[in-house]
Amino acid sequence: MKNRFWFWLSLLCGLLASAGSLVLWYVLLSEKSPSSVLTFLCLGLPALLGLLASFVKPPVILLSFIVSFPLSLYLSMNADKFSFFLIASLLYLLSAVLKGRTAKARWNP
């Protein structure tokens, strides 16, 4: 029962981070369109990967965190509303940790 709770919480964190990143990326694209290719590679693509990785094994969503964290940290220090990218990156990390916790509990009886 407890493992099921952690699984659903990790799924919710991953989906929320991915959807939030995609919405924020769209807002960033509409305001500052010259930076679209770089931001898509660093923020949009990891959001799509995170959306898919929310349903698979734990280490895959960690790639979304590793790729998106540097630019989201930069944006959190320089922009007002785009500081929420850092929250999305931290949600990727939280989802990976929770997925690792449920996978570890599943294999250790």
Buried (B, 14 or more C-beta within 10 A) or exposed (E): EEEEEBBEBBBBBBBBBBBBBBEBBEEBBEEEEEEBEEBBEBBBBBBBBBBEBBEEEBEBBBBBBEBBBEBBBBBBEEBEEBBBBBBBBBBBBBBBBBBBBBBEEEEEE
